[in-house]
Amino acid sequence: MKTHETSCQYSDVKCQACGETMERKKLEEHALNDCINRALKCTYCGEKVPQSKMEDHLEICPKFPIGCILNCGQEDIPRDTMNEHVTIHCPKSERPCPFSIHGCEFKGTSESLDTHVKSSIEYHLKLMSDSSYEFNRRHKEMEEKVSRLEHERDALEQQLQNQTEELVVARTNIQTQQTKISMIERTAFEQKRDMEKLHRHLEVAGNGASGDALSSQMEEIMTIVRQYETQVNKLRNELTNLKATRLASNDADPWSKAGLSHQACERRFERNEHQLALHEIQLSEQDVRTQMLEATSHDGVYIWKIDQYSRRFQEAASGKTVSIYSPPFYVGRFGYKVCARLYLNGDGMGRGTHLSVFFVIMRGEYDALLQWPFSQRVHFRLLDQDRVKDACDSFRPDPRSTSFKRPSSDMNIASGCPTFISIGQLRQGGYIRNDTMFIKISVDMIGLQGNAASNH
């Protein structure tokens, strides 16, 4: 009986949705047709909603048709398109004048807008004219602002480039000064060593050496002194006189004079030590001037030899030393002082793909006598050492560029050919042999023959 009651069609059961009690055999029909909480599909939006809440759903259903809120007469407008209807289609909605973007503040229905547009042509034209004028004024102000910002950017870029160039020159000057200091320190060390040797000789002389021994020692001292430059000639003569005096003297106590001469020699050496240091600096500067004169190009042609290409390229690619400078040279005996700058891994548009070569105007000794800006055509030629085909390029200086004005610092901004030759072409041809290549820089000498300074 208990088992039968769990499935008996006449026993009472409750609907799980609404809680109503009924015979089991009626439960299925109740769930399909009579239960107030059965799920029904909305006729308009298709969403499933409990039957008891269908009226509430229709109040908010986005697809339920309603009448125009402005009472234009249309009744079947889906609720979610009402804003679109009111804004665009409803004849009773107010919309802004089409010329509102030019300043017209009129709003009205479609009919009133048509009337307004037809009757306000002159007014609208005036608004358009004023609007166009204001737009052009603002556009001009914007262009001026952009131009000013671009000018400031160019000035900052130029300032940065100048500072970079000055830094390179400063590093070169520091290296030169370090070389001079090393030379002075080496010379001072040699002088100190010779002084100690001189002291030892004079001490031997003062301890009772014979006249012959003294003569021999003084001869050796004179041999050492003769190795100095002309600045120590007076000291050498003084030592020679001392030797002659020592040999000729019959005084009972000759070594007292030797002691006096010894002190005089020490003082003299101290003075000449400073003079020799200055002399070394002067010799170094004269050597630089000599090299500059040797590099002077009277026909406007200079050949730059670049050795150790592999090492230099690796340093350029790694960013350690991105560019190298050629030795400075003059275009003519009293002409422009210039040099070349080479980026083995490229610069600007050629970075990473090409070899870039540039021309640099430097501050020279004859700038006051030359014509500015520099305007001679410059030719670059990478020499093919197999003598098959050289790589060539050239450029005509832009007279408006600061690169070709008279230099106000040690050198101007470099200018030239950022895509002179691709790195692939460079390595395929005969341009590099024995890890060395040659670049020929030619300056057009038309108008410069005879040199500007000579003509002046």
Beta strands, then each sheet from edge to edge (+ up, - down):
strand 1: 12-14
strand 2: 21-23
strand 3: 39-41
strand 4: 48-50
strand 5: 65-66
strand 6: 77-78
strand 7: 95-96
strand 8: 107-108
strand 9: 301-306
strand 10: 324-325
strand 11: 329-331
strand 12: 336-343
strand 13: 354-362
strand 14: 378-382
strand 15: 391-395
strand 16: 415-422
strand 17: 437-443
sheet 1: 1+ 2-
sheet 2: 3+ 4-
sheet 3: 5+ 6-
sheet 4: 7+ 8-
sheet 5: 9+ 17- 14+ 15-
sheet 6: 10+ 12- 11+
sheet 7: 10+ 12- 13+ 16-
end
